[in-house]
Each structure stands twice: as C-alpha cells, then as structure tokens.
Amino acid sequence: DVLKLEFCYWIDSRSGFWLSLLYGLLEGVSGALDIERQDIDGCLYTPAGSPGTRQLILFDDVPGGAGHVNRITNKTALYNVLKETLHRLSHCDCGSEDEETPLQLC
C-alpha cells in the first residue's frame, strides 16, 4: 500500500520544511495508530514540471505490506494522525534554532 499526500502551489523557502513534515507524519502515524516506527516509511517527491508541488509518499516498510498505510485513509484515523503529528512537531526540540534542519531525530 502507498499513500500519496499532494500539496499543490505551496512553496516554503525553509530547506528542512518538507522533510520535517514527512518525518513528523511518520512519527504521528506510528503514535496514533500504534505502529512500530520501523514498519512505516516515506519519501519526498517533486513531480517533473511542477516545482510548486510536493508529494509526501508513505508506505508500509514490511515484506508484503501490513495494511498500515491503508488504515490512514479512514477519516477518524487521519484526524488522529494529524493531531499526533502536530503534537509531536510542536513539542520537538531535535531541530536547530534556525528552523532549517529537518526533524529526523524525534
């Protein structure tokens, strides 16, 4: 399973913004859905010809998949994931003071 979250026409000049959001979402998924963090992963993608578009791609990171990503498509689960992500990013202190470093250490 793969989940693509697409953000169109949203440009953020902070170099670490998108990676921080990606890692924050992965931590949020892990916490909200009680999934081992190593069982889900993701990547950042910019479609060719669309410099103002970013895609966060989330996927199960277990052989054969585990259906974790599919669980996020439930409206309540997505709400809980976003709520947990916001909480984790709001209380994170692993980035730098300049807000340019991706929050990969949380």
N, CA, C and O of each residue as an XYZ file, in Angstrom:
424
protein
N       0.826     -1.189      0.000
C       0.000      0.000      0.000
C       0.869      1.251      0.000
O       1.933      1.290      0.617
N       0.399      2.254     -0.692
C       1.098      3.539     -0.771
C       0.064      4.645     -0.601
O      -1.036      4.573     -1.149
N       0.428      5.662      0.162
C      -0.429      6.827      0.335
C       0.336      8.046     -0.147
O       1.448      8.313      0.307
N      -0.266      8.783     -1.069
C       0.358      9.996     -1.601
C      -0.419     11.200     -1.092
O      -1.615     11.341     -1.347
N       0.282     12.061     -0.370
C      -0.297     13.328      0.082
C       0.312     14.418     -0.781
O       1.522     14.640     -0.743
N      -0.519     15.096     -1.557
C      -0.016     16.085     -2.517
C      -0.380     17.495     -2.072
O      -1.527     17.784     -1.730
N       0.620     18.358     -2.086
C       0.459     19.760     -1.721
C       0.789     20.594     -2.954
O       1.953     20.704     -3.339
N      -0.227     21.176     -3.567
C      -0.044     21.946     -4.799
C       0.115     23.434     -4.488
O      -0.574     23.985     -3.629
N       1.023     24.056     -5.196
C       1.229     25.512     -5.126
C       1.552     25.987     -3.712
O       1.163     27.086     -3.316
N       2.256     25.164     -2.964
C       2.650     25.538     -1.615
C       4.167     25.543     -1.571
O       4.802     24.490     -1.509
N       4.731     26.719     -1.604
C       6.185     26.860     -1.608
C       6.626     27.349     -0.240
O       6.101     28.337      0.274
N       7.580     26.663      0.343
C       8.144     27.053      1.631
C       9.648     27.138      1.449
O      10.281     26.169      1.031
N      10.216     28.279      1.755
C      11.635     28.520      1.496
C      12.557     27.857      2.513
O      13.764     27.780      2.284
N      12.018     27.380      3.625
C      12.861     26.705      4.616
C      13.278     25.347      4.064
O      12.433     24.525      3.709
N      14.579     25.122      3.994
C      15.082     23.911      3.347
C      14.618     22.629      4.028
O      14.453     21.614      3.352
N      14.408     22.640      5.309
C      14.024     21.423      6.011
C      12.542     21.232      6.220
O      12.132     20.250      6.838
N      11.720     22.148      5.719
C      10.282     22.093      5.994
C       9.645     20.774      5.570
O       8.996     20.112      6.381
N       9.820     20.388      4.318
C       9.128     19.215      3.795
C       9.613     17.928      4.451
O       8.814     17.040      4.749
N      10.924     17.829      4.676
C      11.427     16.638      5.356
C      10.940     16.586      6.801
O      10.626     15.514      7.318
N      10.878     17.739      7.446
C      10.354     17.775      8.815
C       8.896     17.333      8.847
O       8.491     16.578      9.731
N       8.113     17.799      7.889
C       6.714     17.390      7.816
C       6.610     15.885      7.571
O       5.799     15.206      8.200
N       7.428     15.369      6.659
C       7.417     13.933      6.372
C       7.746     13.126      7.621
O       7.005     12.214      7.986
N       8.853     13.457      8.273
C       9.242     12.703      9.466
C       8.228     12.889     10.590
O       7.962     11.957     11.350
N       7.668     14.075     10.697
C       6.626     14.306     11.691
C       5.406     13.439     11.435
O       4.839     12.868     12.366
N       5.000     13.338     10.168
C       3.855     12.487      9.819
C       4.137     11.022     10.122
O       3.271     10.310     10.631
N       5.343     10.576      9.811
C       5.687      9.183     10.092
C       5.625      8.897     11.592
O       5.139      7.846     12.011
N       6.116      9.831     12.389
C       6.034      9.674     13.843
C       4.579      9.752     14.305
O       4.170      9.027     15.212
N       3.802     10.632     13.678
C       2.388     10.749     14.014
C       1.612      9.488     13.689
O       0.757      9.066     14.467
N       1.902      8.887     12.551
C       1.260      7.625     12.169
C       1.610      6.546     13.189
O       0.742      5.810     13.659
N       2.891      6.465     13.519
C       3.352      5.466     14.476
C       2.645      5.616     15.819
O       2.170      4.634     16.391
N       2.576      6.841     16.317
C       1.952      7.073     17.616
C       0.444      6.918     17.607
O      -0.121      6.287     18.500
N      -0.211      7.488     16.611
C      -1.680      7.483     16.574
C      -2.260      6.105     16.287
O      -3.322      5.755     16.800
N      -1.565      5.327     15.470
C      -2.096      4.023     15.075
C      -1.389      2.866     15.770
O      -1.631      1.703     15.445
N      -0.514      3.181     16.730
C       0.222      2.169     17.491
C       0.966      1.209     16.560
O       0.828     -0.011     16.653
N       1.750      1.793     15.670
C       2.548      1.046     14.703
C       4.014      1.234     15.058
O       4.434      2.340     15.397
N       4.793      0.165     14.983
C       6.239      0.302     15.172
C       6.767      1.249     14.101
O       6.433      1.113     12.925
N       7.584      2.198     14.507
C       8.077      3.222     13.573
C       8.812      2.610     12.389
O       8.711      3.118     11.273
N       9.551      1.524     12.613
C      10.300      0.917     11.513
C       9.396      0.172     10.529
O       9.870     -0.295      9.493
N       8.106      0.057     10.838
C       7.179     -0.637      9.945
C       6.522      0.279      8.920
O       5.736     -0.182      8.092
N       6.836      1.572      8.966
C       6.283      2.521      8.003
C       7.385      3.502      7.622
O       8.213      3.880      8.450
N       7.381      3.902      6.367
C       8.411      4.836      5.908
C       7.804      5.750      4.858
O       6.622      5.644      4.531
N       8.616      6.635      4.342
C       8.115      7.573      3.356
C       9.234      8.278      2.628
O      10.408      8.146      2.971
N       8.845      9.030      1.617
C       9.813      9.811      0.855
C       9.136     11.091      0.360
O       7.911     11.208      0.342
N       9.962     12.019     -0.031
C       9.516     13.305     -0.553
C       9.722     13.292     -2.057
O      10.764     12.850     -2.540
N       8.729     13.776     -2.801
C       8.809     13.752     -4.260
C       8.290     15.071     -4.821
O       7.271     15.597     -4.372
N       9.006     15.593     -5.808
C       8.570     16.772     -6.556
C       8.315     16.325     -7.995
O       9.263     15.975     -8.697
N       7.074     16.327     -8.448
C       6.775     15.885     -9.810
C       7.486     16.752    -10.852
O       7.607     17.966    -10.684
N       7.946     16.124    -11.914
C       8.608     16.847    -13.003
C       7.659     17.882    -13.583
O       6.495     17.589    -13.856
N       8.159     19.084    -13.769
C       7.359     20.155    -14.352
C       6.412     20.831    -13.377
O       5.619     21.686    -13.772
N       6.487     20.457    -12.109
C       5.607     21.051    -11.091
C       6.421     21.484     -9.875
O       6.301     20.885     -8.806
N       7.245     22.517    -10.027
C       8.122     22.912     -8.916
C       7.375     23.393     -7.674
O       7.950     23.396     -6.585
N       6.129     23.794     -7.805
C       5.351     24.250     -6.657
C       4.551     23.147     -5.995
O       3.767     23.409     -5.083
N       4.740     21.914     -6.446
C       4.006     20.781     -5.901
C       4.964     19.845     -5.180
O       6.036     19.519     -5.692
N       4.567     19.419     -3.992
C       5.337     18.431     -3.246
C       4.405     17.281     -2.905
O       3.228     17.471     -2.598
N       4.965     16.091     -2.969
C       4.219     14.904     -2.584
C       4.963     14.203     -1.458
O       6.173     13.989     -1.534
N       4.232     13.855     -0.426
C       4.766     13.021      0.634
C       4.208     11.628      0.386
O       2.994     11.424      0.404
N       5.089     10.682      0.158
C       4.694      9.315     -0.146
C       4.945      8.465      1.092
O       6.083      8.354      1.549
N       3.898      7.871      1.633
C       4.012      6.992      2.794
C       3.759      5.561      2.346
O       2.897      5.310      1.503
N       4.515      4.623      2.912
C       4.357      3.223      2.524
C       4.721      2.303      3.685
O       5.502      2.661      4.567
N       4.132      1.103      3.658
C       4.481      0.074      4.633
C       5.905     -0.372      4.350
O       6.296     -0.519      3.193
N       6.670     -0.584      5.393
C       8.064     -0.999      5.234
C       8.279     -2.393      5.823
O       9.267     -2.653      6.510
N       7.336     -3.269      5.536
C       7.444     -4.660      5.954
C       7.204     -5.531      4.718
O       6.424     -5.156      3.842
N       7.867     -6.687      4.639
C       7.681     -7.556      3.475
C       6.211     -7.904      3.259
O       5.529     -8.361      4.176
N       5.740     -7.686      2.058
C       4.361     -7.996      1.712
C       3.350     -6.957      2.159
O       2.161     -7.077      1.864
N       3.817     -5.928      2.877
C       2.913     -4.894      3.380
C       2.142     -5.386      4.594
O       2.008     -6.590      4.817
N       1.645     -4.452      5.362
C       0.901     -4.811      6.571
C      -0.446     -4.099      6.640
O      -1.212     -4.311      7.580
N      -0.738     -3.262      5.656
C      -2.004     -2.540      5.649
C      -2.019     -1.292      6.508
O      -3.069     -0.680      6.699
N      -0.852     -0.906      7.034
C      -0.799      0.281      7.892
C      -1.222      1.539      7.141
O      -2.025      2.329      7.638
N      -0.681      1.716      5.952
C      -0.986      2.915      5.171
C      -2.471      2.958      4.825
O      -3.079      4.028      4.820
N      -3.039      1.823      4.544
C      -4.466      1.764      4.228
C      -5.315      2.250      5.404
O      -6.381      2.830      5.198
N      -4.855      2.019      6.626
C      -5.601      2.455      7.814
C      -5.695      3.976      7.890
O      -6.655      4.506      8.449
N      -4.712      4.686      7.336
C      -4.689      6.149      7.402
C      -5.819      6.755      6.585
O      -6.223      7.887      6.851
N      -6.336      6.040      5.602
C      -7.381      6.587      4.737
C      -8.726      6.720      5.451
O      -9.625      7.391      4.945
N      -8.875      6.099      6.600
C     -10.075      6.267      7.415
C     -10.074      7.684      7.978
O      -9.061      8.141      8.507
N     -11.208      8.384      7.868
C     -11.291      9.795      8.272
C     -10.877     10.014      9.731
O     -10.129     10.944     10.031
N     -11.355      9.173     10.621
C     -11.006      9.308     12.037
C      -9.524      9.034     12.257
O      -8.865      9.744     13.017
N      -9.001      8.015     11.598
C      -7.580      7.689     11.738
C      -6.712      8.826     11.216
O      -5.710      9.175     11.840
N      -7.085      9.407     10.079
C      -6.320     10.524      9.522
C      -6.332     11.707     10.482
O      -5.301     12.345     10.695
N      -7.484     11.999     11.056
C      -7.579     13.083     12.040
C      -6.635     12.819     13.214
O      -5.911     13.715     13.647
N      -6.647     11.593     13.724
C      -5.781     11.246     14.853
C      -4.303     11.324     14.482
O      -3.479     11.749     15.291
N      -3.972     10.915     13.266
C      -2.585     11.009     12.788
C      -2.150     12.469     12.722
O      -1.068     12.814     13.198
N      -2.981     13.328     12.139
C      -2.627     14.748     12.022
C      -2.529     15.410     13.396
O      -1.653     16.243     13.626
N      -3.413     15.044     14.293
C      -3.383     15.585     15.654
C      -2.092     15.163     16.365
O      -1.441     15.984     17.011
N      -1.728     13.893     16.245
C      -0.491     13.391     16.861
C       0.741     14.030     16.223
O       1.708     14.349     16.914
N       0.703     14.215     14.907
C       1.816     14.863     14.205
C       2.007     16.284     14.704
O       3.131     16.694     14.995
N       0.928     17.032     14.805
C       1.005     18.405     15.306
C       1.572     18.431     16.721
O       2.419     19.266     17.038
N       1.114     17.532     17.557
C       1.615     17.469     18.931
C       3.122     17.201     18.946
O       3.869     17.869     19.660
N       3.557     16.226     18.160
C       4.982     15.869     18.155
C       5.840     16.994     17.592
O       6.901     17.294     18.140
N       5.397     17.614     16.515
C       6.189     18.699     15.933
C       6.193     19.931     16.833
O       7.185     20.657     16.884
N       5.106     20.168     17.533
C       5.022     21.321     18.433
C       5.907     21.161     19.663
O       6.326     22.152     20.261
N       6.188     19.934     20.040
C       6.974     19.666     21.243
C       8.360     19.110     20.926
O       9.030     18.587     21.817
N       8.792     19.212     19.697
C      10.086     18.669     19.285
C      11.193     19.683     19.540
O      11.018     20.882     19.321
N      12.330     19.186     20.005
C      13.488     20.063     20.177
C      14.739     19.483     19.524
O      15.858     19.841     19.890
N      14.546     18.582     18.550
C      15.709     17.958     17.918
C      16.221     18.754     16.724
O      17.303     18.450     16.222
N      15.503     19.742     16.257
C      15.956     20.563     15.132
C      16.851     21.689     15.605
O      17.086     21.849     16.803
N      17.344     22.459     14.671
C      18.209     23.577     15.021
C      17.375     24.824     15.302
O      16.189     24.882     14.975
N      18.004     25.802     15.901
C      17.322     27.056     16.228
C      16.892     27.827     14.983
O      15.926     28.589     15.027
N      17.602     27.634     13.875
C      17.297     28.390     12.658
C      16.127     27.800     11.877
O      15.755     28.334     10.832
N      15.546     26.716     12.363
C      14.397     26.050     11.739
C      14.685     25.566     10.329
O      13.766     25.399      9.527
N      15.956     25.339     10.020
C      16.327     24.871      8.692
C      16.639     23.376      8.679
O      16.665     22.766      7.610
N      16.875     22.780      9.836
C      17.272     21.387      9.913
C      16.048     20.490     10.007
O      15.180     20.718     10.849
N      15.966     19.463      9.147
C      14.837     18.542      9.241
C      14.814     17.841     10.595
O      15.858     17.556     11.180
N      13.631     17.574     11.070
C      13.455     16.947     12.380
C      13.503     15.430     12.244
O      12.483     14.760     12.402
N      14.670     14.892     11.954
C      14.816     13.465     11.718
C      15.108     12.684     12.986
O      15.061     11.454     12.966
N      15.407     13.355     14.082
C      15.853     12.658     15.279
C      14.741     12.324     16.254
O      14.964     11.561     17.194
N      13.563     12.867     16.061
C      12.470     12.624     17.015
C      12.089     11.152     17.062
O      11.189     10.771     17.810
